[in-house]
């Protein structure tokens, strides 16, 4: 079965994609019949006897490579073939002719058989026309041991961008063709790249190119949808990065105090959250090796359509040319997809940051006697344990209509409370609620954290106002409960009936308050409120969501069960009710 793609026709994907790029960046010059993208000043540069041209290209499906790296300071022109197919020689020759003046042109070729053949044909024809051309084949893949390599050799991967960026900077300095070519060889010989894939890709109009079990990853991946060199079980990212850096180190022989530039490349479908984690882990491990990552670039640079995975590419900067090469990496470029900018430069001095610490909690409001303090402590502990036990069910209820993490966030709140138990002011409920609000903010986070923090904060305000010993605790609890609900409704748009936690919390409060006003026993009132919460939760099955993320979901099949937030209230309120049930009046 063909994978879902946002396309019109399989036959037009490359042309429409290139047109889209050049529509978004109209300074680029596009020759659609040749699938050639040129920098805005390509003709002026051609007439400059001291400015060389730089050309690269290959099959499509790797966007933004290569057209996204056309611009002053990088490529003069790029040529795109069909998806995962080298461009034809005639199109390559057209690009060469467009940009080659008296200074000559360097053609940068990724090491794939089709690219080498087709670019080679175009280069020979260009030389027959009297054009001054030098070419360099980049083969930075280090994932396959040398004794296992075929005649084709190592693949050209995202490390090719180091070559393009640095020689692009050298061309702006108007160095000669031969000088820049010699630098290109030095740079290419000091690059190693390793790829790891979490999923295969699918070509437009086709299904996945290979199947990968959920608990396995491919190591030693290229960018054409082929399987990797090996397949291993999924591991933590620190273990995966260690495997990758070991192979890279074997190629580059990194030593203590070596300076390197790093590219972390996204295959196309890896989340930016994961990519940031990879960047962090790579830097940590390089520093443990006493290797200095002087420049780090991260982004979606050379993709494999919709494959999930990453490349780590490292350029070991030769000491003799260190300052020159770093200056070229730092040099500005008009190429729209180069990830480097002034924020890529290391800072010499950082502002010291001192993390705010919570002030010591004041003991406010009425103090509990020892018996009530014991009950409250057990209620709180049981509520937390019950939430943790229901994590999976809460997550399940949250899928489709939410982000599937309701159980996880509730569990973080519960664990945060349990970790803080020794420091909680159990004897002073007003102070305790303030502490719970802090925990909800810091541990739970997101909308749920804000809602619970509001509930605890406003309830604490109510309790802190009462110091009179003749105030009954059951009435104080009722007032605090109402303040908490009012606080939620004041700062959110949710109301009872909107399919939220309020649909359990509000009816539970109403029943409890009615029972207290009618002098019904506290234990019975709590049990009745827990029953009301369950009924209210069950009613959410038939409610239309009008608040929260679920309000944006209009597909009814996701609302056949109860609301996750409402069920969360039932979970902890049931736990409290069960504890109180076992105590004497």
Secondary structure in CASP SS format (residue, H / E / C, confidence):
PFRMAT SS
TARGET T0000
AUTHOR 0000-0000-0000
METHOD secondary structure of the structure
MODEL  1
X C 1.00
X C 1.00
X C 1.00
X C 1.00
X C 1.00
X C 1.00
X C 1.00
X C 1.00
X C 1.00
X H 1.00
X H 1.00
X H 1.00
X H 1.00
X H 1.00
X H 1.00
X H 1.00
X H 1.00
X H 1.00
X H 1.00
X H 1.00
X H 1.00
X H 1.00
X H 1.00
X H 1.00
X C 1.00
X C 1.00
X C 1.00
X C 1.00
X E 1.00
X E 1.00
X E 1.00
X C 1.00
X C 1.00
X C 1.00
X C 1.00
X E 1.00
X E 1.00
X E 1.00
X C 1.00
X C 1.00
X C 1.00
X H 1.00
X H 1.00
X H 1.00
X H 1.00
X H 1.00
X H 1.00
X C 1.00
X C 1.00
X C 1.00
X C 1.00
X C 1.00
X E 1.00
X E 1.00
X E 1.00
X E 1.00
X E 1.00
X E 1.00
X E 1.00
X E 1.00
X C 1.00
X C 1.00
X C 1.00
X C 1.00
X C 1.00
X C 1.00
X H 1.00
X H 1.00
X H 1.00
X E 1.00
X C 1.00
X C 1.00
X C 1.00
X C 1.00
X E 1.00
X C 1.00
X E 1.00
X E 1.00
X E 1.00
X E 1.00
X E 1.00
X E 1.00
X E 1.00
X C 1.00
X C 1.00
X C 1.00
X C 1.00
X C 1.00
X H 1.00
X H 1.00
X H 1.00
X H 1.00
X H 1.00
X H 1.00
X H 1.00
X H 1.00
X H 1.00
X H 1.00
X H 1.00
X C 1.00
X C 1.00
X C 1.00
X C 1.00
X C 1.00
X E 1.00
X E 1.00
X E 1.00
X E 1.00
X E 1.00
X E 1.00
X C 1.00
X C 1.00
X H 1.00
X H 1.00
X H 1.00
X H 1.00
X H 1.00
X H 1.00
X H 1.00
X H 1.00
X H 1.00
X H 1.00
X H 1.00
X H 1.00
X H 1.00
X H 1.00
X H 1.00
X H 1.00
X C 1.00
X C 1.00
X C 1.00
X C 1.00
X E 1.00
X E 1.00
X E 1.00
X E 1.00
X E 1.00
X E 1.00
X C 1.00
X C 1.00
X E 1.00
X C 1.00
X C 1.00
X C 1.00
X C 1.00
X H 1.00
X H 1.00
X H 1.00
X C 1.00
X C 1.00
X C 1.00
X C 1.00
X C 1.00
X C 1.00
X C 1.00
X C 1.00
X C 1.00
X C 1.00
X C 1.00
X H 1.00
X H 1.00
X H 1.00
X H 1.00
X H 1.00
X H 1.00
X H 1.00
X H 1.00
X H 1.00
X H 1.00
X H 1.00
X H 1.00
X H 1.00
X C 1.00
X C 1.00
X C 1.00
X C 1.00
X H 1.00
X H 1.00
X H 1.00
X H 1.00
X H 1.00
X H 1.00
X H 1.00
X H 1.00
X H 1.00
X H 1.00
X H 1.00
X H 1.00
X C 1.00
X C 1.00
X E 1.00
X E 1.00
X E 1.00
X E 1.00
X E 1.00
X E 1.00
X E 1.00
X C 1.00
X C 1.00
X C 1.00
X C 1.00
X E 1.00
X C 1.00
X C 1.00
X C 1.00
X C 1.00
X C 1.00
X E 1.00
X C 1.00
X C 1.00
X C 1.00
X C 1.00
X C 1.00
X C 1.00
X C 1.00
X E 1.00
X E 1.00
X E 1.00
X E 1.00
X C 1.00
X C 1.00
X C 1.00
X C 1.00
X C 1.00
X C 1.00
X C 1.00
X C 1.00
X C 1.00
X C 1.00
X E 1.00
X E 1.00
X E 1.00
X E 1.00
X C 1.00
X C 1.00
X C 1.00
X H 1.00
X H 1.00
X H 1.00
X H 1.00
X H 1.00
X H 1.00
X H 1.00
X H 1.00
X H 1.00
X H 1.00
X H 1.00
X H 1.00
X H 1.00
X H 1.00
X H 1.00
X H 1.00
X C 1.00
X C 1.00
X C 1.00
X C 1.00
X C 1.00
X C 1.00
X E 1.00
X E 1.00
X E 1.00
X E 1.00
X E 1.00
X E 1.00
X E 1.00
X E 1.00
X C 1.00
X C 1.00
X C 1.00
X C 1.00
X C 1.00
X H 1.00
X H 1.00
X H 1.00
X H 1.00
X H 1.00
X H 1.00
X H 1.00
X H 1.00
X H 1.00
X H 1.00
X H 1.00
X H 1.00
X H 1.00
X H 1.00
X H 1.00
X H 1.00
X H 1.00
X C 1.00
X C 1.00
X C 1.00
X E 1.00
X E 1.00
X E 1.00
X E 1.00
X E 1.00
X E 1.00
X E 1.00
X E 1.00
X C 1.00
X C 1.00
X C 1.00
X C 1.00
X C 1.00
X C 1.00
X C 1.00
X C 1.00
X C 1.00
X E 1.00
X E 1.00
X E 1.00
X E 1.00
X E 1.00
X E 1.00
X E 1.00
X E 1.00
X C 1.00
X C 1.00
X H 1.00
X H 1.00
X H 1.00
X H 1.00
X H 1.00
X H 1.00
X H 1.00
X H 1.00
X H 1.00
X H 1.00
X H 1.00
X H 1.00
X C 1.00
X C 1.00
X C 1.00
X C 1.00
X C 1.00
X C 1.00
X C 1.00
X C 1.00
X C 1.00
X C 1.00
X C 1.00
X H 1.00
X H 1.00
X H 1.00
X C 1.00
X C 1.00
X C 1.00
X C 1.00
X C 1.00
X C 1.00
X C 1.00
X C 1.00
X C 1.00
X C 1.00
X C 1.00
X C 1.00
X C 1.00
X C 1.00
X C 1.00
X C 1.00
X C 1.00
X C 1.00
X C 1.00
X C 1.00
X C 1.00
X C 1.00
X C 1.00
X C 1.00
X C 1.00
X H 1.00
X H 1.00
X H 1.00
X H 1.00
X H 1.00
X H 1.00
X H 1.00
X H 1.00
X H 1.00
X H 1.00
X H 1.00
X H 1.00
X H 1.00
X H 1.00
X H 1.00
X H 1.00
X H 1.00
X H 1.00
X H 1.00
X H 1.00
X C 1.00
X H 1.00
X H 1.00
X H 1.00
X H 1.00
X H 1.00
X H 1.00
X H 1.00
X H 1.00
X C 1.00
X C 1.00
X C 1.00
X C 1.00
X C 1.00
X C 1.00
X C 1.00
X H 1.00
X H 1.00
X H 1.00
X H 1.00
X H 1.00
X H 1.00
X H 1.00
X H 1.00
X H 1.00
X H 1.00
X H 1.00
X H 1.00
X H 1.00
X H 1.00
X C 1.00
X H 1.00
X H 1.00
X H 1.00
X C 1.00
X C 1.00
X C 1.00
X C 1.00
X C 1.00
X H 1.00
X H 1.00
X H 1.00
X H 1.00
X H 1.00
X H 1.00
X H 1.00
X H 1.00
X H 1.00
X H 1.00
X H 1.00
X H 1.00
X H 1.00
X H 1.00
X H 1.00
X H 1.00
X C 1.00
X H 1.00
X H 1.00
X H 1.00
X H 1.00
X H 1.00
X H 1.00
X H 1.00
X H 1.00
X H 1.00
X H 1.00
X H 1.00
X H 1.00
X H 1.00
X H 1.00
X H 1.00
X H 1.00
X H 1.00
X H 1.00
X H 1.00
X C 1.00
X C 1.00
X C 1.00
X C 1.00
X C 1.00
X C 1.00
X C 1.00
X C 1.00
X H 1.00
X H 1.00
X H 1.00
X H 1.00
X H 1.00
X H 1.00
X H 1.00
X H 1.00
X H 1.00
X H 1.00
X H 1.00
X H 1.00
X H 1.00
X H 1.00
X H 1.00
X H 1.00
X H 1.00
X H 1.00
X H 1.00
X C 1.00
X C 1.00
X C 1.00
X C 1.00
X C 1.00
X C 1.00
X C 1.00
X C 1.00
X C 1.00
X C 1.00
X H 1.00
X H 1.00
X H 1.00
X H 1.00
X H 1.00
X H 1.00
X H 1.00
X H 1.00
X H 1.00
X H 1.00
X H 1.00
X H 1.00
X H 1.00
X H 1.00
X H 1.00
X H 1.00
X C 1.00
X C 1.00
X C 1.00
X C 1.00
X H 1.00
X H 1.00
X H 1.00
X H 1.00
X H 1.00
X H 1.00
X H 1.00
X H 1.00
X H 1.00
X H 1.00
X H 1.00
X H 1.00
X H 1.00
X H 1.00
X H 1.00
X H 1.00
X H 1.00
X H 1.00
X H 1.00
X H 1.00
X H 1.00
X C 1.00
X C 1.00
X C 1.00
X C 1.00
X C 1.00
X C 1.00
X H 1.00
X H 1.00
X H 1.00
X H 1.00
X C 1.00
X C 1.00
X C 1.00
X H 1.00
X H 1.00
X H 1.00
X H 1.00
X C 1.00
X C 1.00
X C 1.00
X C 1.00
X H 1.00
X H 1.00
X H 1.00
X H 1.00
X H 1.00
X H 1.00
X H 1.00
X H 1.00
X H 1.00
X H 1.00
X H 1.00
X H 1.00
X H 1.00
X H 1.00
X H 1.00
X H 1.00
X H 1.00
X H 1.00
X C 1.00
X C 1.00
X C 1.00
X C 1.00
END
